[in-house]
Amino acid sequence: MASENKYPDLTSFKALSFDCYGTLIDWETGFLSTVRLLTSQLPPTHPLNTDPPLEALRLLNAKANAYEVAQPTLPYNELLAEAITAFATTDLSLPGLSDSIAEPFGNSPGTWTAFPDTIAGLQKLGKRYKLAILSNVDNQNIAATVGKQLAPAKFDAVYTAQDIGAYKPDHKNFAYLFAHLKEDLGIDREKGELLHVARSLTADHVPAKELGLQSVWISRGGEKEAGRGVGGDYEALKGKVAFGWRFDTIGDFADEVERQFSAKEKV
């Protein structure tokens, strides 16, 4: 944060909507822990038996995304169980392992940990804005995450794909967000009161640009090829995203928000 005018104004917004897993919660580590249970059973020379098993992670995520499109009303915990069963059976030829892994994997998002910067950052941001979550995860997992992994940070609203019957990047999710924030919290997106905060380019920032929704990219290394993970390739998506701010972490974002509000209060 070298320059005081490095970032555009963040003080005009009244609410922040967050993607949760990957942005606030360490989604990738949670996914990898289960993927390793499978890939470690492969022959040592198998191309997916790597450490970390990033290509296997991407393949499983792609399979889960395909289920999101094909079965948009299927809750995420059930979707994960189906995706990893199909992945173990068809991609890895390990059908016997999927039975013991599928249900625990589906219920694992609620146990995944927050990034070290998340909770303190959310507590700072909660002093300046209303906070909401727009997540592709099911209600059971998000309740565990909000109640345990993200405590004591507080949210004013939580909306899930299970509530909506669709998965991001479907515009239905954002239409639901806009309508319910206005009804539940009095936040009017049309008046520029909402700012969306997310890690995933494909699930969040592409539809944000399509809908004219201002957004913040919490890149967590994703601006570099080595840290791309599963959120999308920035170089390939440059023309499809239009976030106005980029920060490495939620903590960095919260610090800049606090700097801007404090500077304005001193005037």
N, C-alpha and C positions, 0 to 999 in steps of 0.2 A: 504494500500500500504506500508506495513512495510519494505519490503526488496527491494533494488534497482534492484536485479536480480530475483525478484519473477516471472516476466512475460517474455515470449519469445519476441524476437525482433519484433516490430511493425513498424519500420522505413523503411523497404524495399518495402512496398506496395505503389502504386501510386493512387489507388482508393478504395473507400468503397461503397459497395452496401448494402442498408438497406431494410429490411422489414419495413413497415410503421406502420400499426395498431397493437398495442400490444407492439411494440418496441419504437416508437417515440410518438405515440398517445395512449391515455388511452382508448383502445378498450373495455376493460371489463366493465368499468364504463358506457360507452356509451351504450353498449348492455344491461346492467342491468337496466338502466333507463326505457327502453321500456319493458323489461321482467316483471318488477314490475307492470306496468300498467295492465298486464294480470293476474299475479299471485295474485294480491291484490283482484281480483274479485272472487277468489276461496273460498270455505268454509274454515274457520279457521283451521279445522283439516286436510285439504288436504295436502299430503306429499310434494307437490311442493310450498305450500304457506309458505315459510320461508323468513327470512330476514338476510342476503341477499339471494335471490333465486338462489343459485349457481347450484343446480341440474337442475333447469329449464333452466338456462343459458347453461349448458352443453348439455342438450337435444336439445335446439334450435340450438346451434352451430353444433351439429352432423347432424341435419336435413339440415342446410345450406351446410355443407360439402358434404352431399349426393347429393344435387342439383349441386354442383360444378363438381362432377364426372359425373353425368347424363346429365347435360346441360352445358358443358364447354364454349360455346360461349355466354351464357346468361349473360348480364352485371350484375355486383354485386348489383346495386340498385334494379333491377328487381328480381334478385335471392333472396335478403333479403325479399322483399315483398311477394314472393311466399312461402318462407320458414316459415315466421311468420304466414301467413294465414293458411298453413297446420298445423302448431304447435297449433295455437289457436283452430282450428276446430277439429283436430283428437286427440291431446294429452290432451288438456285442456277442450274440449267440450264448448268452448266459441266462437261460430261462428260469433255472431253479432259484437263482438269487433274488429275483424280483419279488417273489411272494413275501419274503421277510423284510424287504426294504420299502415296498410301495407305500403302505399305510403310514409308517413312521416318517417317510420323506414328505408325504402330503401334509402332515401335521407339524413339520419342522420349522416353517417360517416363523412361527410364534416364539421359537426359542433362539433364533438368530440374534446376535448381539448388535448393539448400536455402535457406530463409529465413535472413536474417542472424543471427537469434537462435537458430537450431535447434541447431547442433552444440555450442556452449558450454552451452546449456540441457540437452541430452541428457547431456553429460558430468557436469554437476552431479547430474542425476537418477539417473544410473547408480551414483552413490556411495551412494544411499539405497534403491534398488529394483532388482529384476529388470526388464528392459525387453524388450517384445515388440512386434512389428508384426502387425496384422491388415489386410491390404490387398486391394483389388479388382484389383490389377495382377498381370500374369503373372510367372512365375518368372524369365524372362530379364531383364525390365526391373527387377524388384526387386533382383536380384543386382547389377546395375550401380549402382543407387542406393545400396544398403547398402555396396558395396565401394568406391565412389568418392565420390558426392555427399554421403554422410553420414559418411564417414570423417573423423576417427578415432573417432567415437562407436561404441559397441559394443552389439549386441543379443544377448539370450540366446535368442531364438526369433523366427522369421519365418514367418508363415502367409499363404498367398495364396488368392485365389479359384480359381486353377488347381489347387491342392492339394485344395480343398474341393469343387469342382464346382458352386459357386453364388456369387452376388454379394450383398454387403450391399445392402439391409437384410434379406435373408433370414436368418432365425434360425439356419439351418444353419451359417452362418459363425461365429456366437457359440458355438453348441454345440461346434463343432470347437475353437474357442479355449479354452473352459473345460476340455474333456476333455484337450487336449494340454498345456495349462499345468500341469494336475495331474499328468499322466504324465511330462512332460519336465522340469518345474522344481519340482514339489511345491507349486504354488500352488493353493490351494483357494478357488475363487470363493464357495462356499457359506459359508465362514467369514469373508467380507468382506475377503479378502486382495488382491482385484484392483480396480483403478481404471482405467476406460477414458478415453482422452484423444483428442479429435477436433475437427475443424472442422465437418464436415458434420452438419447437423441431421437431414436426411432419411436418410442412409445409416447414421449411427451413433447419434445421440441418441434418435431415435424408437424404434428397436429396443432401445436400452439401457433406456428407461423400460418398455417392454413386458416386458422380461426381469428387471426389478428390479436392473439393473447400475448401480452408482454411476459417475458420469462427470463429466468436466471439459470445458467448452466453451472451446476456443481460438478465439475469435471472429474475430480478424484483421479487424475492422471490420464483421463480419456482423451485429452488433447494431443497426447503422444501415442504413436503406434504401439509401443510396448505396453501401454496401459489401457488399450482400447476395450478389452473385456467383451461384453455382449451388448453394450449400449449403443452400438453403431459406430461406423467409421466417419469421423468428422470431416476428413478430406473428401470423402465421397458424398457427404451430405451437406456440404457448405451451402449449396444453393437452395436447400430445402429447410434450413433452420434460420432463425433470425433473433436469437436470444440477445438481449441488450447488455447482459452482464455475464462474466465468467469468474468463478472463484474455485480454488482448489477444494475447499471444504465448507461445510455449514459454519464452522467456527470463523473462517475468514469472512464469509458473507455477513455474519452477525456483527463482527468487529467493524466492518465498513458501515453497516446500517447505524450502529451506535455512534460512530464518528460523525456521520452526516447529521443525525438528529441533534447531537451535542453541539455541533458547529452552528446549526440553525438556532438553537436555543440561546446561544451566546450573543446573537446579533441583536 
